[in-house]
Amino acid sequence: MYGSPKTLFTAEFMGSNNRLHGKVTEVRDGKARIEGKGWVLWGQAG
């Protein structure tokens, strides 16, 4: 529940540290690149 909350409600309930504000800028090979203000994160797409 902490590491990968199933819903936005759960993420917000557990605390703001579970939510990132960013935009998906690239998807390839099953991975998504998400960019925010001053950070970049690659993760599993889907």
PQR file with spaces between the fields and no chain letter, atoms N, CA, C, O and H, PARSE charges and radii, in Angstrom:
ATOM       1  N    MET     1       0.831   -1.186    0.000 -0.4000 1.5000
ATOM       2  CA   MET     1       0.000    0.000    0.000 -0.0000 2.0000
ATOM       3  C    MET     1       0.880    1.256    0.000  0.5500 1.7000
ATOM       4  O    MET     1       0.533    2.243   -0.648 -0.5500 1.4000
ATOM       5  N    TYR     2       2.001    1.235    0.709 -0.4000 1.5000
ATOM       6  CA   TYR     2       2.870    2.410    0.720 -0.0000 2.0000
ATOM       7  C    TYR     2       3.636    2.553   -0.591  0.5500 1.7000
ATOM       8  O    TYR     2       3.722    3.645   -1.153 -0.5500 1.4000
ATOM       9  H    TYR     2       2.282    0.433    1.235  0.4000 1.0000
ATOM      10  N    GLY     3       4.187    1.450   -1.068 -0.4000 1.5000
ATOM      11  CA   GLY     3       5.051    1.483   -2.244 -0.0000 2.0000
ATOM      12  C    GLY     3       4.327    1.663   -3.555  0.5500 1.7000
ATOM      13  O    GLY     3       4.841    2.332   -4.451 -0.5500 1.4000
ATOM      14  H    GLY     3       4.116    0.564   -0.611  0.4000 1.0000
ATOM      15  N    SER     4       3.150    1.088   -3.694 -0.4000 1.5000
ATOM      16  CA   SER     4       2.386    1.234   -4.934 -0.0000 2.0000
ATOM      17  C    SER     4       0.894    1.224   -4.633  0.5500 1.7000
ATOM      18  O    SER     4       0.218    0.210   -4.810 -0.5500 1.4000
ATOM      19  H    SER     4       2.732    0.545   -2.966  0.4000 1.0000
ATOM      20  N    PRO     5       0.394    2.358   -4.179 -0.5600 1.5000
ATOM      21  CA   PRO     5      -1.039    2.449   -3.895  0.2800 2.0000
ATOM      22  C    PRO     5      -1.858    2.225   -5.159  0.5500 1.7000
ATOM      23  O    PRO     5      -1.469    2.654   -6.246 -0.5500 1.4000
ATOM      24  N    LYS     6      -2.986    1.554   -5.011 -0.4000 1.5000
ATOM      25  CA   LYS     6      -3.824    1.200   -6.164 -0.0000 2.0000
ATOM      26  C    LYS     6      -4.643    2.377   -6.682  0.5500 1.7000
ATOM      27  O    LYS     6      -5.006    2.399   -7.858 -0.5500 1.4000
ATOM      28  H    LYS     6      -3.302    1.206   -4.129  0.4000 1.0000
ATOM      29  N    THR     7      -4.939    3.346   -5.837 -0.4000 1.5000
ATOM      30  CA   THR     7      -5.773    4.470   -6.258 -0.0000 2.0000
ATOM      31  C    THR     7      -5.149    5.790   -5.817  0.5500 1.7000
ATOM      32  O    THR     7      -4.317    5.822   -4.910 -0.5500 1.4000
ATOM      33  H    THR     7      -4.645    3.328   -4.882  0.4000 1.0000
ATOM      34  N    LEU     8      -5.556    6.870   -6.465 -0.4000 1.5000
ATOM      35  CA   LEU     8      -5.109    8.203   -6.082 -0.0000 2.0000
ATOM      36  C    LEU     8      -5.572    8.523   -4.664  0.5500 1.7000
ATOM      37  O    LEU     8      -4.839    9.151   -3.900 -0.5500 1.4000
ATOM      38  H    LEU     8      -6.231    6.844   -7.202  0.4000 1.0000
ATOM      39  N    PHE     9      -6.782    8.096   -4.309 -0.4000 1.5000
ATOM      40  CA   PHE     9      -7.298    8.333   -2.958 -0.0000 2.0000
ATOM      41  C    PHE     9      -6.363    7.721   -1.911  0.5500 1.7000
ATOM      42  O    PHE     9      -6.040    8.361   -0.910 -0.5500 1.4000
ATOM      43  H    PHE     9      -7.377    7.586   -4.929  0.4000 1.0000
ATOM      44  N    THR    10      -5.933    6.483   -2.149 -0.4000 1.5000
ATOM      45  CA   THR    10      -5.041    5.815   -1.197 -0.0000 2.0000
ATOM      46  C    THR    10      -3.709    6.546   -1.103  0.5500 1.7000
ATOM      47  O    THR    10      -3.183    6.735   -0.006 -0.5500 1.4000
ATOM      48  H    THR    10      -6.195    5.963   -2.962  0.4000 1.0000
ATOM      49  N    ALA    11      -3.160    6.956   -2.237 -0.4000 1.5000
ATOM      50  CA   ALA    11      -1.887    7.680   -2.240 -0.0000 2.0000
ATOM      51  C    ALA    11      -1.999    8.974   -1.448  0.5500 1.7000
ATOM      52  O    ALA    11      -1.111    9.295   -0.658 -0.5500 1.4000
ATOM      53  H    ALA    11      -3.587    6.803   -3.128  0.4000 1.0000
ATOM      54  N    GLU    12      -3.076    9.718   -1.650 -0.4000 1.5000
ATOM      55  CA   GLU    12      -3.260   10.978   -0.933 -0.0000 2.0000
ATOM      56  C    GLU    12      -3.523   10.737    0.551  0.5500 1.7000
ATOM      57  O    GLU    12      -3.065   11.508    1.394 -0.5500 1.4000
ATOM      58  H    GLU    12      -3.798    9.457   -2.292  0.4000 1.0000
ATOM      59  N    PHE    13      -4.248    9.687    0.872 -0.4000 1.5000
ATOM      60  CA   PHE    13      -4.544    9.362    2.263 -0.0000 2.0000
ATOM      61  C    PHE    13      -3.264    9.014    3.021  0.5500 1.7000
ATOM      62  O    PHE    13      -3.105    9.380    4.185 -0.5500 1.4000
ATOM      63  H    PHE    13      -4.620    9.061    0.187  0.4000 1.0000
ATOM      64  N    MET    14      -2.352    8.302    2.350 -0.4000 1.5000
ATOM      65  CA   MET    14      -1.106    7.876    2.987 -0.0000 2.0000
ATOM      66  C    MET    14      -0.120    9.033    3.124  0.5500 1.7000
ATOM      67  O    MET    14       0.832    8.940    3.900 -0.5500 1.4000
ATOM      68  H    MET    14      -2.481    8.004    1.404  0.4000 1.0000
ATOM      69  N    GLY    15      -0.329   10.104    2.396 -0.4000 1.5000
ATOM      70  CA   GLY    15       0.548   11.269    2.505 -0.0000 2.0000
ATOM      71  C    GLY    15       1.002   11.786    1.161  0.5500 1.7000
ATOM      72  O    GLY    15       1.041   11.053    0.173 -0.5500 1.4000
ATOM      73  H    GLY    15      -1.102   10.179    1.766  0.4000 1.0000
ATOM      74  N    SER    16       1.342   13.054    1.140 -0.4000 1.5000
ATOM      75  CA   SER    16       1.718   13.697   -0.121 -0.0000 2.0000
ATOM      76  C    SER    16       3.034   13.160   -0.677  0.5500 1.7000
ATOM      77  O    SER    16       3.322   13.364   -1.857 -0.5500 1.4000
ATOM      78  H    SER    16       1.310   13.650    1.943  0.4000 1.0000
ATOM      79  N    ASN    17       3.840   12.482    0.138 -0.4000 1.5000
ATOM      80  CA   ASN    17       5.101   11.938   -0.372 -0.0000 2.0000
ATOM      81  C    ASN    17       4.884   10.794   -1.356  0.5500 1.7000
ATOM      82  O    ASN    17       5.842   10.338   -1.980 -0.5500 1.4000
ATOM      83  H    ASN    17       3.607   12.316    1.096  0.4000 1.0000
ATOM      84  N    ASN    18       3.657   10.322   -1.510 -0.4000 1.5000
ATOM      85  CA   ASN    18       3.354    9.249   -2.457 -0.0000 2.0000
ATOM      86  C    ASN    18       2.894    9.777   -3.809  0.5500 1.7000
ATOM      87  O    ASN    18       2.557    8.984   -4.688 -0.5500 1.4000
ATOM      88  H    ASN    18       2.879   10.693   -1.004  0.4000 1.0000
ATOM      89  N    ARG    19       2.871   11.074   -3.999 -0.4000 1.5000
ATOM      90  CA   ARG    19       2.340   11.651   -5.231 -0.0000 2.0000
ATOM      91  C    ARG    19       3.369   12.586   -5.860  0.5500 1.7000
ATOM      92  O    ARG    19       3.945   13.442   -5.189 -0.5500 1.4000
ATOM      93  H    ARG    19       3.145   11.719   -3.286  0.4000 1.0000
ATOM      94  N    LEU    20       3.586   12.406   -7.155 -0.4000 1.5000
ATOM      95  CA   LEU    20       4.502   13.259   -7.900 -0.0000 2.0000
ATOM      96  C    LEU    20       3.722   14.022   -8.957  0.5500 1.7000
ATOM      97  O    LEU    20       2.762   13.503   -9.528 -0.5500 1.4000
ATOM      98  H    LEU    20       3.118   11.711   -7.700  0.4000 1.0000
ATOM      99  N    HIS    21       4.132   15.243   -9.214 -0.4000 1.5000
ATOM     100  CA   HIS    21       3.523   16.031  -10.283 -0.0000 2.0000
ATOM     101  C    HIS    21       4.507   16.069  -11.445  0.5500 1.7000
ATOM     102  O    HIS    21       5.618   16.585  -11.316 -0.5500 1.4000
ATOM     103  H    HIS    21       4.911   15.665   -8.751  0.4000 1.0000
ATOM     104  N    GLY    22       4.088   15.517  -12.580 -0.4000 1.5000
ATOM     105  CA   GLY    22       4.953   15.476  -13.742 -0.0000 2.0000
ATOM     106  C    GLY    22       4.162   15.128  -14.985  0.5500 1.7000
ATOM     107  O    GLY    22       2.936   15.023  -14.950 -0.5500 1.4000
ATOM     108  H    GLY    22       3.186   15.098  -12.685  0.4000 1.0000
ATOM     109  N    LYS    23       4.872   14.952  -16.074 -0.4000 1.5000
ATOM     110  CA   LYS    23       4.250   14.670  -17.365 -0.0000 2.0000
ATOM     111  C    LYS    23       5.015   13.539  -18.047  0.5500 1.7000
ATOM     112  O    LYS    23       6.246   13.527  -18.049 -0.5500 1.4000
ATOM     113  H    LYS    23       5.868   15.038  -16.102  0.4000 1.0000
ATOM     114  N    VAL    24       4.280   12.591  -18.625 -0.4000 1.5000
ATOM     115  CA   VAL    24       4.914   11.522  -19.398 -0.0000 2.0000
ATOM     116  C    VAL    24       5.439   12.145  -20.685  0.5500 1.7000
ATOM     117  O    VAL    24       4.677   12.721  -21.462 -0.5500 1.4000
ATOM     118  H    VAL    24       3.280   12.601  -18.623  0.4000 1.0000
ATOM     119  N    THR    25       6.742   12.026  -20.905 -0.4000 1.5000
ATOM     120  CA   THR    25       7.356   12.639  -22.081 -0.0000 2.0000
ATOM     121  C    THR    25       7.817   11.622  -23.117  0.5500 1.7000
ATOM     122  O    THR    25       8.123   11.981  -24.254 -0.5500 1.4000
ATOM     123  H    THR    25       7.361   11.558  -20.274  0.4000 1.0000
ATOM     124  N    GLU    26       7.866   10.344  -22.722 -0.4000 1.5000
ATOM     125  CA   GLU    26       8.325    9.312  -23.656 -0.0000 2.0000
ATOM     126  C    GLU    26       7.872    7.947  -23.150  0.5500 1.7000
ATOM     127  O    GLU    26       7.859    7.687  -21.947 -0.5500 1.4000
ATOM     128  H    GLU    26       7.618   10.052  -21.798  0.4000 1.0000
ATOM     129  N    VAL    27       7.500    7.079  -24.092 -0.4000 1.5000
ATOM     130  CA   VAL    27       7.172    5.690  -23.763 -0.0000 2.0000
ATOM     131  C    VAL    27       7.861    4.807  -24.793  0.5500 1.7000
ATOM     132  O    VAL    27       7.682    4.990  -25.997 -0.5500 1.4000
ATOM     133  H    VAL    27       7.511    7.290  -25.069  0.4000 1.0000
ATOM     134  N    ARG    28       8.658    3.837  -24.310 -0.4000 1.5000
ATOM     135  CA   ARG    28       9.307    2.883  -25.219 -0.0000 2.0000
ATOM     136  C    ARG    28       9.712    1.635  -24.450  0.5500 1.7000
ATOM     137  O    ARG    28      10.058    1.691  -23.270 -0.5500 1.4000
ATOM     138  H    ARG    28       8.803    3.688  -23.332  0.4000 1.0000
ATOM     139  N    ASP    29       9.660    0.529  -25.139 -0.4000 1.5000
ATOM     140  CA   ASP    29      10.078   -0.760  -24.569 -0.0000 2.0000
ATOM     141  C    ASP    29       9.404   -1.056  -23.231  0.5500 1.7000
ATOM     142  O    ASP    29      10.025   -1.621  -22.330 -0.5500 1.4000
ATOM     143  H    ASP    29       9.378    0.484  -26.097  0.4000 1.0000
ATOM     144  N    GLY    30       8.131   -0.671  -23.103 -0.4000 1.5000
ATOM     145  CA   GLY    30       7.395   -0.950  -21.873 -0.0000 2.0000
ATOM     146  C    GLY    30       7.728   -0.037  -20.708  0.5500 1.7000
ATOM     147  O    GLY    30       7.301   -0.281  -19.580 -0.5500 1.4000
ATOM     148  H    GLY    30       7.627   -0.212  -23.835  0.4000 1.0000
ATOM     149  N    LYS    31       8.492    1.014  -20.978 -0.4000 1.5000
ATOM     150  CA   LYS    31       8.870    1.958  -19.926 -0.0000 2.0000
ATOM     151  C    LYS    31       8.384    3.361  -20.278  0.5500 1.7000
ATOM     152  O    LYS    31       8.263    3.713  -21.451 -0.5500 1.4000
ATOM     153  H    LYS    31       8.840    1.212  -21.895  0.4000 1.0000
ATOM     154  N    ALA    32       8.110    4.150  -19.252 -0.4000 1.5000
ATOM     155  CA   ALA    32       7.650    5.523  -19.439 -0.0000 2.0000
ATOM     156  C    ALA    32       8.621    6.482  -18.758  0.5500 1.7000
ATOM     157  O    ALA    32       9.091    6.229  -17.649 -0.5500 1.4000
ATOM     158  H    ALA    32       8.209    3.863  -18.299  0.4000 1.0000
ATOM     159  N    ARG    33       8.908    7.571  -19.434 -0.4000 1.5000
ATOM     160  CA   ARG    33       9.750    8.633  -18.863 -0.0000 2.0000
ATOM     161  C    ARG    33       8.820    9.735  -18.388  0.5500 1.7000
ATOM     162  O    ARG    33       7.998   10.241  -19.152 -0.5500 1.4000
ATOM     163  H    ARG    33       8.526    7.777  -20.335  0.4000 1.0000
ATOM     164  N    ILE    34       8.954   10.097  -17.135 -0.4000 1.5000
ATOM     165  CA   ILE    34       8.118   11.137  -16.541 -0.0000 2.0000
ATOM     166  C    ILE    34       9.037   12.266  -16.098  0.5500 1.7000
ATOM     167  O    ILE    34      10.042   12.033  -15.426 -0.5500 1.4000
ATOM     168  H    ILE    34       9.622    9.685  -16.515  0.4000 1.0000
ATOM     169  N    GLU    35       8.685   13.494  -16.479 -0.4000 1.5000
ATOM     170  CA   GLU    35       9.495   14.652  -16.113 -0.0000 2.0000
ATOM     171  C    GLU    35       8.678   15.599  -15.257  0.5500 1.7000
ATOM     172  O    GLU    35       7.504   15.860  -15.520 -0.5500 1.4000
ATOM     173  H    GLU    35       7.868   13.683  -17.024  0.4000 1.0000
ATOM     174  N    GLY    36       9.328   16.101  -14.236 -0.4000 1.5000
ATOM     175  CA   GLY    36       8.733   17.104  -13.371 -0.0000 2.0000
ATOM     176  C    GLY    36       9.681   18.285  -13.254  0.5500 1.7000
ATOM     177  O    GLY    36      10.688   18.366  -13.957 -0.5500 1.4000
ATOM     178  H    GLY    36      10.282   15.889  -14.023  0.4000 1.0000
ATOM     179  N    LYS    37       9.352   19.177  -12.376 -0.4000 1.5000
ATOM     180  CA   LYS    37      10.176   20.365  -12.178 -0.0000 2.0000
ATOM     181  C    LYS    37      11.471   19.967  -11.463  0.5500 1.7000
ATOM     182  O    LYS    37      11.490   19.793  -10.244 -0.5500 1.4000
ATOM     183  H    LYS    37       8.534   19.112  -11.804  0.4000 1.0000
ATOM     184  N    GLY    38      12.548   19.825  -12.234 -0.4000 1.5000
ATOM     185  CA   GLY    38      13.843   19.495  -11.668 -0.0000 2.0000
ATOM     186  C    GLY    38      14.121   18.012  -11.479  0.5500 1.7000
ATOM     187  O    GLY    38      15.097   17.660  -10.817 -0.5500 1.4000
ATOM     188  H    GLY    38      12.532   19.966  -13.224  0.4000 1.0000
ATOM     189  N    TRP    39      13.294   17.126  -12.037 -0.4000 1.5000
ATOM     190  CA   TRP    39      13.534   15.689  -11.889 -0.0000 2.0000
ATOM     191  C    TRP    39      13.030   14.924  -13.102  0.5500 1.7000
ATOM     192  O    TRP    39      12.154   15.393  -13.828 -0.5500 1.4000
ATOM     193  H    TRP    39      12.501   17.412  -12.575  0.4000 1.0000
ATOM     194  N    VAL    40      13.599   13.727  -13.315 -0.4000 1.5000
ATOM     195  CA   VAL    40      13.194   12.796  -14.378 -0.0000 2.0000
ATOM     196  C    VAL    40      13.136   11.408  -13.755  0.5500 1.7000
ATOM     197  O    VAL    40      13.992   11.042  -12.950 -0.5500 1.4000
ATOM     198  H    VAL    40      14.311   13.345  -12.725  0.4000 1.0000
ATOM     199  N    LEU    41      12.121   10.640  -14.134 -0.4000 1.5000
ATOM     200  CA   LEU    41      11.939    9.305  -13.581 -0.0000 2.0000
ATOM     201  C    LEU    41      11.521    8.359  -14.693  0.5500 1.7000
ATOM     202  O    LEU    41      10.629    8.675  -15.479 -0.5500 1.4000
ATOM     203  H    LEU    41      11.425   10.937  -14.788  0.4000 1.0000
ATOM     204  N    TRP    42      12.168    7.194  -14.760 -0.4000 1.5000
ATOM     205  CA   TRP    42      11.754    6.129  -15.673 -0.0000 2.0000
ATOM     206  C    TRP    42      11.030    5.081  -14.854  0.5500 1.7000
ATOM     207  O    TRP    42      11.464    4.741  -13.753 -0.5500 1.4000
ATOM     208  H    TRP    42      12.893    6.938  -14.121  0.4000 1.0000
ATOM     209  N    GLY    43       9.928    4.565  -15.382 -0.4000 1.5000
ATOM     210  CA   GLY    43       9.188    3.526  -14.677 -0.0000 2.0000
ATOM     211  C    GLY    43       8.467    2.629  -15.660  0.5500 1.7000
ATOM     212  O    GLY    43       8.488    2.866  -16.868 -0.5500 1.4000
ATOM     213  H    GLY    43       9.576    4.841  -16.276  0.4000 1.0000
ATOM     214  N    GLN    44       7.839    1.617  -15.142 -0.4000 1.5000
ATOM     215  CA   GLN    44       7.094    0.668  -15.965 -0.0000 2.0000
ATOM     216  C    GLN    44       5.831    1.336  -16.499  0.5500 1.7000
ATOM     217  O    GLN    44       5.060    1.913  -15.733 -0.5500 1.4000
ATOM     218  H    GLN    44       7.821    1.425  -14.161  0.4000 1.0000
ATOM     219  N    ALA    45       5.621    1.258  -17.810 -0.4000 1.5000
ATOM     220  CA   ALA    45       4.424    1.836  -18.429 -0.0000 2.0000
ATOM     221  C    ALA    45       3.247    0.898  -18.255  0.5500 1.7000
ATOM     222  O    ALA    45       3.408   -0.320  -18.183 -0.5500 1.4000
ATOM     223  H    ALA    45       6.247    0.788  -18.432  0.4000 1.0000
ATOM     224  N    GLY    46       2.081    1.475  -18.189 -0.4000 1.5000
ATOM     225  CA   GLY    46       0.878    0.659  -18.148 -0.0000 2.0000
ATOM     226  C    GLY    46       0.277    0.631  -16.830  0.5500 1.7000
ATOM     227  O    GLY    46      -0.750   -0.018  -16.633 -0.5500 1.4000
ATOM     228  H    GLY    46       1.951    2.465  -18.247  0.4000 1.0000
